[in-house]
């Protein structure tokens, strides 16, 4: 399904988000520079939509998720959830919003308390955000476990007694326990076996239909996001370089970086195989990113304008944006 921006249906809007981390140096520990992890990105997510944020490790996608969740306080910009700026909320106000925005993390074991039984973990979430009466919490915890493919007796076991896939299902159940509207999935299946990945992705899609959930799905694996996304945002070195519907991005990728990423996806069908694009050089440092286009140091099509002028993210077709000076040449 293709989603166009619908101003009446936007659940999350990110405007010019920046996340700079200070670098200390010298005898007095003064700030001498910054790591520009996220450098002025903007996007919107419609209610009920799955938007995937993809890119190589270090591009800023996980930092974007953490900034939206307020696990890291953003340096600048806006994060509007239902037109309310989360970056201006007090800790008390954020506590009330937590039940609407939840997260599923990459390492399911690290995100669970090893000293708590699974039932206690699920009930704690309900208690802290006061979403289920005390006498109904255990029954609701059992119901959630069954919805994610677990059994009733699992409620009295500890996290170390489960496999990675089972622990991730428990993490999903915990996120659902507070009845959220938006779930940020940060590399939620990257630590799982391929067969288990498919099961968890299908579970997420099923739960989205049941609960009307909205997902921001963060991943480095384009083969995975192809299975779950409605729309895809591609990041490189703290910037968005392309955004489009899933079908458009896979059928007609525009930005040279996107085309390089897609060419690396393993494909068993020879008819669908793309010519492999090998990028030269290493990813530049986010401390001192290149001038002009940030991809110009690795782009095989870079010209002088790419080295001096940063390309804006412009609409090149309906619901398709690209940040490349020569986007029209690649259409």
C-alpha positions as CSV (number, residue, x, y, z in Angstrom):
1,X,0.0,0.0,0.0
2,X,1.3,3.5,-0.9
3,X,0.8,6.3,1.6
4,X,0.9,9.9,0.7
5,X,1.3,12.5,3.4
6,X,-2.1,13.2,4.8
7,X,-2.1,16.2,7.1
8,X,-5.3,15.0,8.8
9,X,-3.8,11.6,9.5
10,X,-0.2,12.4,10.6
11,X,0.7,10.8,13.9
12,X,4.4,11.7,14.1
13,X,6.2,14.6,12.5
14,X,9.9,15.2,12.8
15,X,11.2,18.7,11.7
16,X,14.9,19.6,11.3
17,X,16.0,17.1,14.0
18,X,19.6,17.4,15.1
19,X,21.5,15.3,17.5
20,X,25.1,16.5,18.2
21,X,27.2,14.8,20.8
22,X,30.0,16.9,22.4
23,X,33.6,15.8,22.2
24,X,35.6,16.9,25.3
25,X,39.3,17.6,25.3
26,X,42.1,19.5,27.0
27,X,42.9,19.9,30.7
28,X,39.6,21.5,31.5
29,X,37.4,19.1,29.5
30,X,36.0,21.7,27.3
31,X,33.9,20.9,24.2
32,X,36.3,20.9,21.2
33,X,34.0,19.5,18.6
34,X,30.7,17.6,18.0
35,X,29.7,14.2,16.5
36,X,26.9,15.2,14.2
37,X,25.0,11.9,14.5
38,X,21.7,13.4,13.1
39,X,22.0,16.6,11.2
40,X,18.7,18.3,10.3
41,X,16.3,15.6,9.1
42,X,12.5,15.9,8.6
43,X,9.8,13.3,7.9
44,X,6.2,12.4,8.7
45,X,4.5,9.1,9.6
46,X,0.8,8.6,9.0
47,X,-1.3,6.8,11.6
48,X,-1.5,3.0,10.8
49,X,1.6,3.2,8.5
50,X,4.9,1.4,8.7
51,X,7.9,3.6,7.8
52,X,11.3,2.1,7.7
53,X,14.5,4.0,8.4
54,X,17.5,2.3,6.7
55,X,21.2,2.9,6.1
56,X,24.6,1.6,7.0
57,X,25.8,1.4,10.6
58,X,26.6,4.8,11.9
59,X,24.2,6.7,9.7
60,X,22.2,8.0,12.6
61,X,19.0,5.9,12.3
62,X,19.1,4.4,15.8
63,X,20.0,7.9,17.3
64,X,16.9,9.2,15.5
65,X,14.7,6.6,17.2
66,X,16.3,7.4,20.6
67,X,15.8,11.1,20.1
68,X,12.1,10.6,19.3
69,X,11.7,8.5,22.4
70,X,13.5,11.2,24.5
71,X,16.1,8.6,25.6
72,X,18.5,11.2,24.2
73,X,17.6,14.9,24.4
74,X,17.8,16.3,20.9
75,X,20.1,19.2,20.2
76,X,17.6,21.0,18.0
77,X,14.4,20.6,16.0
78,X,10.9,19.4,16.7
79,X,9.3,16.0,17.3
80,X,5.6,16.4,17.0
81,X,3.4,13.6,18.3
82,X,-0.2,14.5,17.4
83,X,0.9,18.1,16.9
84,X,2.5,18.3,20.4
85,X,6.2,18.9,20.6
86,X,7.8,16.1,22.7
87,X,11.1,18.0,23.0
88,X,9.3,20.7,25.1
89,X,7.6,18.3,27.5
90,X,8.6,18.0,31.1
91,X,9.5,14.6,32.5
92,X,6.1,14.5,34.2
93,X,4.4,15.2,30.9
94,X,6.5,12.7,29.0
95,X,5.5,10.0,31.6
96,X,1.9,10.4,30.4
97,X,2.9,10.2,26.8
98,X,5.1,7.0,27.3
99,X,2.1,4.8,27.0
100,X,1.4,6.0,23.5
101,X,5.0,5.6,22.3
102,X,6.8,2.4,23.0
103,X,10.0,0.7,21.8
104,X,11.2,-2.8,20.8
105,X,15.0,-3.0,21.0
106,X,17.6,-5.1,19.2
107,X,18.8,-7.2,22.1
108,X,15.7,-8.7,23.8
109,X,17.7,-10.2,26.7
110,X,19.4,-6.8,27.6
111,X,16.0,-5.1,27.5
112,X,14.4,-7.5,30.0
113,X,15.1,-7.6,33.8
114,X,16.8,-10.9,34.4
115,X,15.5,-11.0,38.0
116,X,11.9,-10.6,37.1
117,X,9.5,-13.3,35.9
118,X,7.9,-12.5,32.6
119,X,4.5,-11.9,34.2
120,X,6.0,-9.4,36.6
121,X,7.7,-7.6,33.7
122,X,4.4,-7.2,31.8
123,X,2.4,-6.3,34.9
124,X,5.0,-3.7,35.9
125,X,4.5,-1.8,32.6
126,X,0.7,-1.8,33.2
127,X,1.2,-0.6,36.8
128,X,3.7,2.2,36.1
129,X,1.5,3.7,33.4
130,X,-1.8,2.8,35.1
131,X,-3.5,1.3,32.1
132,X,-5.0,-1.8,33.6
133,X,-6.7,-2.3,37.0
134,X,-4.6,-4.3,39.5
135,X,-7.0,-7.2,39.6
136,X,-7.0,-7.6,35.8
137,X,-3.2,-7.4,35.2
138,X,-2.3,-11.0,35.4
139,X,-5.1,-12.0,33.1
140,X,-4.1,-9.3,30.6
141,X,-0.5,-10.5,30.8
142,X,-1.5,-14.0,29.9
143,X,-3.6,-12.7,27.1
144,X,-0.7,-10.7,25.7
145,X,1.7,-13.7,25.8
146,X,-0.8,-15.8,23.9
147,X,-1.2,-13.1,21.3
148,X,2.5,-13.1,20.6
149,X,2.6,-16.9,20.3
150,X,3.7,-17.8,23.9
151,X,1.9,-20.1,26.4
152,X,0.1,-19.4,29.7
153,X,2.7,-21.2,31.8
154,X,5.5,-19.0,30.5
155,X,4.3,-16.2,32.7
156,X,6.2,-17.7,35.7
157,X,9.5,-18.2,33.9
158,X,12.6,-15.9,33.8
159,X,14.2,-14.4,30.6
160,X,17.2,-16.8,30.6
161,X,14.8,-19.7,30.1
162,X,13.8,-18.5,26.6
163,X,15.4,-18.4,23.2
164,X,16.2,-15.1,21.5
165,X,13.0,-15.3,19.3
166,X,10.9,-16.0,22.4
167,X,12.5,-13.1,24.3
168,X,11.7,-10.8,21.4
169,X,8.1,-11.9,21.5
170,X,8.0,-11.1,25.2
171,X,9.5,-7.6,24.3
172,X,6.7,-7.1,21.9
173,X,4.1,-8.2,24.5
174,X,5.6,-5.7,26.9
175,X,5.3,-2.9,24.4
176,X,1.7,-3.8,23.8
177,X,0.9,-4.0,27.5
178,X,0.4,-0.2,27.7
179,X,-1.8,0.1,24.6
180,X,0.6,2.3,22.5
181,X,-0.2,4.1,19.2
182,X,3.4,4.2,17.9
183,X,6.1,1.5,18.3
184,X,9.7,2.2,17.4
185,X,11.4,-1.0,16.4
186,X,15.1,-0.5,16.6
187,X,16.8,-3.4,14.7
188,X,14.1,-5.6,16.3
189,X,14.9,-8.7,14.2
190,X,18.6,-8.3,13.4
191,X,19.8,-10.5,16.2
192,X,17.4,-13.4,15.2
193,X,17.9,-16.3,12.9
194,X,16.4,-15.8,9.4
195,X,13.5,-18.2,9.9
196,X,12.7,-16.5,13.3
197,X,12.9,-13.1,11.6
198,X,10.1,-14.0,9.2
199,X,7.9,-15.2,12.1
200,X,8.4,-12.0,14.1
201,X,7.8,-9.8,11.1
202,X,4.6,-11.6,10.3
203,X,3.6,-11.2,14.0
204,X,4.2,-7.5,13.9
205,X,2.1,-7.1,10.8
206,X,-0.7,-9.2,12.4
207,X,-0.6,-7.1,15.6
208,X,-0.7,-3.9,13.5
209,X,-4.0,-5.0,12.0
210,X,-5.4,-6.0,15.4
211,X,-4.4,-2.9,17.3
212,X,-4.1,-0.3,14.6
213,X,-0.5,0.3,15.4
214,X,2.0,2.6,13.7
215,X,5.6,1.5,13.3
216,X,8.9,3.3,12.8
217,X,11.0,0.3,11.8
218,X,14.8,0.9,12.0
219,X,17.0,-1.5,10.2
220,X,20.2,-1.9,8.1
221,X,18.6,-4.8,6.2
222,X,16.7,-3.8,3.1
223,X,15.5,-7.4,2.6
224,X,13.8,-7.2,5.9
225,X,12.2,-3.8,5.4
226,X,10.9,-5.0,2.0
227,X,8.7,-7.4,3.9
228,X,7.1,-5.0,6.4
229,X,7.3,-1.4,5.1
230,X,4.8,0.9,3.5
231,X,7.3,3.7,3.0
232,X,11.1,3.7,3.3
233,X,13.5,6.5,4.4
234,X,17.2,6.1,3.5
235,X,19.8,7.8,5.6
236,X,23.5,8.5,5.0
237,X,25.8,10.1,7.5
238,X,23.1,11.9,9.5
239,X,21.1,13.0,6.5
240,X,18.1,11.7,4.5
241,X,19.1,11.0,0.9
242,X,15.9,9.4,-0.4
243,X,12.4,8.6,0.7
244,X,9.7,6.8,-1.3
245,X,7.0,4.1,-1.1
246,X,8.3,0.6,-0.8
247,X,7.3,-0.3,-4.4
248,X,8.8,2.9,-5.8
249,X,12.1,2.5,-3.9
250,X,12.7,-1.1,-5.0
251,X,11.5,-0.6,-8.5
252,X,12.9,2.8,-9.3
253,X,15.6,3.8,-6.8
254,X,17.0,7.2,-7.6
255,X,19.9,8.2,-5.3
256,X,23.2,6.4,-6.1
257,X,23.6,5.4,-2.4
258,X,20.1,3.7,-2.4
259,X,21.0,1.9,-5.6
260,X,24.2,0.6,-4.1
261,X,22.3,-0.7,-1.0
262,X,19.7,-2.4,-3.1
263,X,22.4,-4.1,-5.3
264,X,23.8,-5.8,-2.2
265,X,20.6,-7.6,-1.3
266,X,21.0,-11.4,-1.9
267,X,18.6,-12.5,-4.7
268,X,17.9,-16.2,-5.6
269,X,15.9,-15.2,-8.7
270,X,18.4,-14.4,-11.5
271,X,15.8,-12.4,-13.3
272,X,15.6,-10.0,-10.4
273,X,19.3,-9.7,-9.7
274,X,20.8,-6.2,-9.9
275,X,24.3,-5.4,-11.1
276,X,26.4,-5.2,-7.9
277,X,27.6,-1.7,-7.1
278,X,30.8,-1.7,-5.1
279,X,31.3,1.6,-3.2
280,X,34.9,2.7,-2.8
281,X,36.4,4.2,0.3
282,X,35.2,4.4,3.9
283,X,32.3,6.3,5.4
284,X,33.5,9.7,6.4
285,X,33.6,10.7,10.1
286,X,30.4,12.4,11.4
287,X,32.8,14.7,13.4
288,X,33.9,16.3,10.2
289,X,31.5,15.4,7.4
290,X,32.4,16.3,3.8
291,X,31.3,19.6,2.3
292,X,28.5,19.6,-0.3
293,X,26.9,16.2,-0.7
294,X,28.0,13.9,2.1
295,X,28.0,10.9,-0.3
296,X,30.4,12.6,-2.8
297,X,33.5,11.0,-1.4
298,X,32.1,7.5,-2.4
299,X,29.8,8.4,-5.3
300,X,30.9,7.2,-8.7
301,X,29.0,10.0,-10.4
302,X,30.3,12.9,-8.2
303,X,31.1,16.2,-10.0
304,X,32.4,19.6,-8.8
305,X,28.9,20.8,-7.7
306,X,28.6,17.8,-5.4
307,X,31.8,18.8,-3.6
308,X,30.7,22.4,-3.0
309,X,26.9,22.5,-2.7
310,X,24.7,20.3,-0.5
311,X,21.8,18.9,-2.6
312,X,18.3,19.6,-1.1
313,X,15.8,16.8,-0.6
314,X,13.3,17.5,-3.4
315,X,10.2,15.7,-4.7
316,X,11.1,14.0,-8.0
317,X,7.7,12.2,-8.4
318,X,4.6,11.6,-6.3
319,X,5.6,10.5,-2.8
320,X,9.3,10.2,-3.9
321,X,12.1,12.5,-2.8
322,X,15.8,12.4,-3.5
323,X,18.8,14.5,-2.4
324,X,21.0,14.4,-5.5
325,X,22.0,17.1,-7.9
326,X,21.6,14.7,-10.8
327,X,18.4,13.0,-9.7
328,X,16.8,13.6,-13.1
329,X,19.6,11.7,-14.8
330,X,18.7,8.6,-12.8
331,X,14.9,8.5,-13.4
